[in-house]
Amino acid sequence: MYQIFRLYALHMLEREASEFFSSSAITVRQIQLARTTAEMKLLEEIRPPAVRLVDAWYFPDCRCDGKVYEDLFHRASELNPLNATTIDPYPESEVLVKTDEIEKVKSKL
C-alpha cells in the first residue's frame, strides 16, 4: 500500500506541478525526475503484485493467446458504432456532426 500511496503522491505532484513549483517547494529538475525515474521505478515494483491481485478476482479471460491489448484496440476502433460518426473540426461549418449517411448523400450530389 505504501508504494501505491507514493505513486498517487507522484501523480498529484505531476498534476499540480505548477503549484509546487510556484511555492518553491520543488524544482523543475525534481519534477522531471519524478515523471521519468521515480514513477517508472514504482510502476515496475507495483506491477507483479497488482497482476496477482487482479488474477485473484478470477475475471473471465477469453483471450488465452496473450493479445489482450490488440483485441481491446480492435473492439474500440473497428467494432464501436460511434466510430461511424465524424465531428467536423471547422467552426464555420454548417454541419458539426457527420455520419456515414450524410457522407453518402453528399457523394451522390
N, C-alpha and C positions, 0 to 999 in steps of 0.2 A: 504494500500500500504506500510505503514511503516513496518508492520510485514513481508511482502514479501521481502522487502529490507533487513531486519535483517536476514531472512532465507538465502537469497542469500549471505550475508556477512559471515554468519557462514559456508556456503558451501565453499566459497572461502578460508576461514581460514583453513578448514579441508583439502581442496585440496592442498593448499600451506603451510601446517603446518611446513615443514622443513625450509622454507624461514623465516617465522615469528619467529620460534624458534632460528634459527642461528643468527638472528639480535637482539636477546634478547628482542623482542617486547612482547613475551608471554612465559609462562612456559608450561611444559608438562602437569601439572595438569589442567591448564586453557584450553588447547586443549582437554583434556579428558572430562572436564565438558561441553565444547561447544558441543562435539559429543553426549554426553549422555543426559544431563539435558536440556540445552538451546534449542537444535533442537527439541527434543520431545515435550517440552512445546509449542514452536512456532507452530509445526505441529498440536497439539491439538487445538490451538486457530484459526488457519487458516482453518481447515477443514470445519466447518459449513458454513462460507460464501463462501468458494470455491465450495462446493456442490450446494449451492443455485445459484451461478453464472453459473455453468455448466448446471444446470437444466433450467435456464432461456433461454438457447440457443435451447431448445427443440430437442436435438438429439434423434433420434428414439431409443427406448429401447424395443427390442422384448422380453427381459428376464424379465418377471414380477415375477419370482419365487425367485429373490434375489441371484441367483447363477451366477453372472457375472464372477467372477474370475475362478470358476470351468469350465465355458463354454470357457473362454479365454484360459485356460490351455489345455483343450481338443482340441481346434482348433489348438493351437500351437504345441502340442505334437503328436497328432494322425492324424490330417487331413492335416498337412503340408507335401507336397511331398518331401521337402528337407530332411525330417527325414529318407527317404529310402537310403540316402547317408551316408556312413561311412568314416570318414577320418582316415587313418592309422597313429597312433601316433609315429611309429617307423621310424626314418630317414633312416635306412639301407634297408627298404622295397622297392621293385621294384614298387609296386603299392601304390600310395598315397591316391587315392580316390577309394573306393569300393562301388559298387552299389549292389542291390539285384541280378541283372543278373550275375555279376561276382561271387557272392557267390553261385548261383545255379550251375554255370559251375564248380566251384571248388568242390562242393559237389558230382557232378557226376563223377569226376575224382577219 
